[in-house]
Amino acid sequence: MKTQSILFVDDNKMVLTILERWLEEEKFHIHMANTPKEALRIIEQHPIDVVVSDLLMPGMDGLAFLTMMKADYPHVVRIILSGHLHTQSMLSAINQVGIFKFLTKPLELTETLKNILYEALQQSERNLFAYHAEQQFANHLSAFITDMMKITDQPYVLINHNHLVMANHHSMNQMYPVGQSLLHPVHDGIHLAAHDVYIARQELEHYTSDICTIHQLVFKDTILRVIYFH
């Protein structure tokens, strides 16, 4: 398992030096930057899991820097470190960036602070897992749709987990129009009324018959099913 990394960004070199010495025995890598520009160079060269940034710095301010982080590295957990009072408009902007914690200066070097940093690292792991899972789902969905489009001459109906028709072959438009529910009015399953076919919920995952075959893609709470008609 790789060692995680925390990047501290502050134009006060003394703050960075104190933090570096205090955290040197911890179970994560530490990177230090005096400016957001320097921080961006570090991020390009090293995998970073948590960023702790001051707000008011020369050049690019911390808020603009963290906004870039959210857009380009969404899994990285963002923490603000600041000793200044802020207006309501700035606090609203901070909320839009999605801040994990707001730490105030002067920092108290306590176990509570270390716990916050470890919690942020754990959150980064969860963020990264979710990001990879979403990418995997996107790849599966792309392949799923590609396979479906290869056989566009075969009549099909695409339904979601609520059994609503999401798309269909043009030949199915009258029988199963987009937006129609295929949920059986009485039983737990779907009803293909135009074909007089009832399919129980427990059969949907691997259903095949002389009339149709169902293929499905499952991701978390999302289920997409394609009903191919023979």
C-alpha positions as CSV (number, residue, x, y, z in Angstrom):
1,M,0.0,0.0,0.0
2,K,1.4,3.4,-1.0
3,T,2.3,6.0,1.6
4,Q,-0.1,8.9,1.4
5,S,1.1,12.6,1.1
6,I,0.0,15.9,2.5
7,L,1.0,19.2,0.9
8,F,1.1,22.4,3.0
9,V,1.0,25.7,1.2
10,D,1.8,28.9,3.1
11,D,3.9,32.0,2.3
12,N,5.2,32.0,5.9
13,K,8.2,29.8,5.8
14,M,8.4,29.6,9.6
15,V,4.9,28.0,9.7
16,L,6.0,25.4,7.2
17,T,9.3,24.7,9.0
18,I,7.4,24.1,12.4
19,L,4.9,21.8,10.7
20,E,7.6,19.8,8.9
21,R,9.5,19.2,12.1
22,W,6.4,18.4,14.1
23,L,5.1,15.9,11.6
24,E,8.3,14.3,10.4
25,E,7.7,11.0,12.3
26,E,4.1,10.5,11.1
27,K,3.1,7.8,8.6
28,F,2.7,10.1,5.6
29,H,4.9,12.1,3.3
30,I,5.1,15.8,3.7
31,H,5.5,18.4,0.9
32,M,5.9,22.1,1.5
33,A,5.3,25.1,-0.9
34,N,5.5,28.8,-0.3
35,T,3.2,29.7,-3.2
36,P,0.3,28.1,-5.1
37,K,2.5,28.2,-8.2
38,E,5.2,26.1,-6.4
39,A,2.4,23.8,-5.0
40,L,1.1,23.2,-8.6
41,R,4.6,22.1,-9.6
42,I,4.8,19.7,-6.7
43,I,1.3,18.2,-7.5
44,E,2.4,17.6,-11.1
45,Q,5.4,15.6,-9.9
46,H,4.0,13.8,-6.8
47,P,0.7,12.1,-6.0
48,I,-1.0,14.3,-3.3
49,D,-3.9,13.2,-1.1
50,V,-4.5,16.2,1.1
51,V,-3.8,19.9,0.6
52,V,-3.6,22.3,3.5
53,S,-3.5,25.9,2.2
54,D,-3.4,29.4,3.5
55,L,-5.9,31.8,1.9
56,L,-4.1,35.1,1.6
57,M,-0.9,34.7,-0.3
58,P,0.9,36.8,-3.0
59,G,0.2,36.1,-6.6
60,M,-2.6,33.5,-6.8
61,D,-4.6,33.5,-3.6
62,G,-5.5,30.3,-1.8
63,L,-9.1,30.3,-2.8
64,A,-8.3,30.4,-6.5
65,F,-5.7,27.6,-5.9
66,L,-8.2,25.4,-4.1
67,T,-10.8,26.0,-6.9
68,M,-8.2,24.7,-9.4
69,M,-7.6,21.7,-7.1
70,K,-11.3,20.9,-6.9
71,A,-11.6,21.0,-10.7
72,D,-8.4,19.1,-11.7
73,Y,-7.9,16.8,-8.7
74,P,-11.4,16.2,-7.2
75,H,-10.2,13.3,-5.0
76,V,-7.7,15.5,-3.1
77,V,-9.1,16.7,0.3
78,R,-8.9,20.4,0.8
79,I,-8.2,22.1,4.1
80,I,-7.9,25.8,4.7
81,L,-5.3,27.2,7.2
82,S,-5.8,30.9,7.9
83,G,-5.4,33.6,10.5
84,H,-7.5,36.2,9.0
85,L,-11.1,37.2,9.5
86,H,-13.3,36.8,6.3
87,T,-16.3,38.4,4.9
88,Q,-19.6,36.6,4.3
89,S,-19.0,36.6,0.5
90,M,-15.6,35.0,1.0
91,L,-17.0,32.4,3.3
92,S,-19.7,31.6,0.7
93,A,-16.9,31.2,-1.9
94,I,-15.0,28.9,0.5
95,N,-18.1,26.7,0.8
96,Q,-18.3,26.4,-3.0
97,V,-14.7,25.0,-3.0
98,G,-15.8,22.1,-0.8
99,I,-13.6,22.4,2.3
100,F,-13.0,19.4,4.6
101,K,-11.8,21.6,7.6
102,F,-11.1,25.2,8.3
103,L,-8.0,25.5,10.6
104,T,-7.2,28.8,12.3
105,K,-3.8,30.3,13.0
106,P,-1.9,30.2,15.2
107,L,-2.1,26.4,15.0
108,E,-2.2,24.4,18.1
109,L,0.2,21.4,17.6
110,T,-1.9,18.8,19.3
111,E,-3.1,15.3,18.8
112,T,-6.4,16.7,17.6
113,L,-4.7,18.4,14.7
114,K,-3.0,15.1,13.8
115,N,-6.3,13.3,14.0
116,I,-7.8,15.8,11.5
117,L,-5.0,15.1,9.1
118,Y,-5.4,11.4,9.3
119,E,-9.2,11.7,8.9
120,A,-8.5,13.8,5.8
121,L,-6.2,11.1,4.4
122,Q,-8.9,8.5,5.0
123,Q,-11.4,10.7,3.2
124,S,-9.0,11.0,0.3
125,E,-8.9,7.2,0.0
126,R,-12.7,7.1,-0.1
127,N,-12.8,9.9,-2.7
128,L,-10.2,8.1,-4.9
129,F,-12.1,4.8,-4.6
130,A,-15.4,6.5,-5.6
131,Y,-13.6,8.3,-8.5
132,H,-12.1,5.0,-9.9
133,A,-15.5,3.3,-9.4
134,E,-17.2,6.0,-11.4
135,Q,-14.6,5.8,-14.2
136,Q,-15.0,2.0,-14.3
137,F,-18.8,2.4,-14.6
138,A,-18.3,5.0,-17.4
139,N,-16.1,2.5,-19.2
140,H,-18.6,-0.3,-18.7
141,L,-21.5,1.9,-19.8
142,S,-19.6,3.0,-22.9
143,A,-19.0,-0.6,-23.9
144,F,-22.6,-1.5,-23.0
145,I,-23.9,1.2,-25.3
146,T,-21.4,0.4,-28.0
147,D,-22.5,-3.3,-28.0
148,M,-26.1,-2.2,-28.1
149,M,-25.5,0.2,-31.1
150,K,-23.8,-2.6,-33.0
151,I,-27.1,-4.4,-33.3
152,T,-29.4,-1.4,-33.9
153,D,-31.3,-3.5,-36.5
154,Q,-32.5,-5.7,-33.7
155,P,-35.5,-4.4,-31.9
156,Y,-34.7,-3.4,-28.3
157,V,-36.0,-1.4,-25.3
158,L,-33.7,0.2,-22.7
159,I,-35.1,0.4,-19.2
160,N,-33.8,1.8,-15.9
161,H,-34.0,0.4,-12.4
162,N,-37.5,1.8,-12.0
163,H,-38.5,-0.1,-15.2
164,L,-39.1,3.1,-17.1
165,V,-38.3,3.0,-20.9
166,M,-35.2,5.2,-21.5
167,A,-34.7,4.5,-25.2
168,N,-35.9,2.1,-27.8
169,H,-35.5,0.9,-31.4
170,H,-37.8,2.8,-33.7
171,S,-39.9,-0.3,-34.3
172,M,-40.7,-0.5,-30.6
173,N,-41.8,3.2,-30.3
174,Q,-45.5,2.5,-30.6
175,M,-45.5,-0.6,-28.3
176,Y,-43.0,0.7,-25.6
177,P,-42.6,4.5,-26.0
178,V,-39.9,6.4,-24.0
179,G,-41.1,7.3,-20.5
180,Q,-43.6,4.4,-20.3
181,S,-43.4,2.2,-17.2
182,L,-43.1,-1.5,-17.8
183,L,-43.8,-2.3,-14.1
184,H,-46.5,-4.9,-13.8
185,P,-49.6,-3.4,-12.1
186,V,-50.0,-6.3,-9.7
187,H,-46.9,-8.6,-9.6
188,D,-43.3,-7.8,-8.8
189,G,-41.7,-7.6,-12.2
190,I,-42.2,-6.2,-15.7
191,H,-45.0,-6.6,-18.1
192,L,-44.4,-6.5,-21.9
193,A,-48.0,-5.9,-22.7
194,A,-47.6,-5.8,-26.5
195,H,-46.1,-9.3,-26.3
196,D,-48.3,-10.5,-23.4
197,V,-45.1,-11.4,-21.4
198,Y,-44.7,-11.1,-17.6
199,I,-41.1,-11.4,-16.3
200,A,-40.7,-11.7,-12.5
201,R,-38.1,-9.5,-10.8
202,Q,-35.9,-12.4,-9.8
203,E,-35.7,-13.5,-13.5
204,L,-34.7,-10.1,-14.9
205,E,-30.9,-10.6,-14.4
206,H,-30.6,-13.7,-16.7
207,Y,-33.8,-13.8,-18.6
208,T,-34.0,-15.3,-22.1
209,S,-36.9,-16.8,-24.1
210,D,-38.1,-17.3,-27.6
211,I,-39.5,-13.7,-27.5
212,C,-36.7,-11.7,-25.9
213,T,-33.4,-11.7,-24.0
214,I,-32.4,-9.3,-21.2
215,H,-28.9,-7.9,-20.7
216,Q,-28.1,-5.8,-17.7
217,L,-25.4,-3.4,-16.3
218,V,-25.3,-2.9,-12.5
219,F,-23.4,-0.2,-10.7
220,K,-24.2,0.7,-7.0
221,D,-27.9,1.5,-7.0
222,T,-28.1,2.0,-10.8
223,I,-29.4,-0.8,-13.0
224,L,-29.8,-0.5,-16.8
225,R,-31.4,-3.3,-18.8
226,V,-31.7,-3.9,-22.5
227,I,-34.5,-6.1,-23.7
228,Y,-33.7,-7.5,-27.1
229,F,-36.6,-8.9,-29.1
230,H,-36.0,-11.9,-31.4
